[in-house]
């Protein structure tokens, strides 16, 4: 794999469960893969993820587990946090991210 590239396994439409020890596990229904690099901007990743899942980009949240810690989920919400994600996982070839779709309730008056 080229230096600076990371395969992102995007997981969604599943559920998180909490173990007795406080660890979080995920049971997903579908996975998709895409690649990013150190030049990738957050809005590019967000747009690609939204398209692959057919989600509104304004209704999704992208999260990942902090390295070697399945008790802490970190949100990627801008370029700074995407860079942290790349810094934390730069020596890996693949990493899972979890795509959560927020349900937007329509208020009628």
C-alpha positions, 0 to 999 in steps of 0.5 A: 500500500502506498505510504500515507494511504489508509483503507477505511471500512465504513460500517453502518446499519448495525448496533453497538452493545456494551459488554460487562467490562464496559467494552463496546462492540458493534454488530453491523449489517453492511460494510463498504470500503474506501481509501483516504490519504493525508491530503483528504479533507473531511468534507470529501470523506463525509460526502463519499460516506454519505453517497455510499450509504445513501445518507444525507451528509447533514444527518450522519456522524462518523466515529472510530475507536481510539487505538487499542481501546474498545471503550472510547469512540471518537467523532470525526467532525472536521479536518483537524479531527480527521488528521488526528484519526490519520495520525493515530492509525497511520501505521495501519492498512485498514481501520473501521469507522462507524457511520451513524445516521441521526434521525431528523424529526420533522415538526409540524405545527 
